[in-house]
Amino acid sequence: MAAPPALYYKPPLPFTGAICGGMRDGLIVVISGSVLQSCCRFQINFQCGSGQVPQTEVAFHFNPRFDEGGCVVCNSFERGKWQQEERTYEMPFCPGQAFEIRILVTYSSFLVAVNGKHFLEFKHRIPLCRVDTINVSGDLSVASISFQGPP
Ligand code: 9QG
């Protein structure tokens, strides 16, 4: 089977793709794009397989919401339901503006930086070895999704 690409260029949304090289400590996933002017929400999911919720489990759901006063909801979807939310009442994204999200995967957590600044940490709830797919959807456009870091 061919290896998944290290770069997805201008993927149409909703997008589901394999994580190049699989999840491992030191992997950096870079998502460049723009928030739509009319944005309510968008989401980035690191998930187990390419099915849709609720058929698949989501290890990390990153969900900026403009329709709730500007917050970012993080969660996992396990055993058929959404689990405990971790909310940040800070909004690093602006409708109509470009962004770069860098997600560093470590043995213990996802570390998210937005536009070059650390934003939040989400500790693993699902073992990394079960996570193999990235999914992006909602009110944004994506210029590229790339994977950097250890082979
Ligand atoms: O609302 O919250 C995160 O805790 C749910 C949302 C859900 C998640 C979840 O409906 O939305 O954000 O797949 C979904 O339904 C996502 C997009 C309690």
Residues whose N, C-alpha, C, O or C-beta is under 5 A from the ligand:
A	BS01	9QG	V53 N63 N75 W82 E85
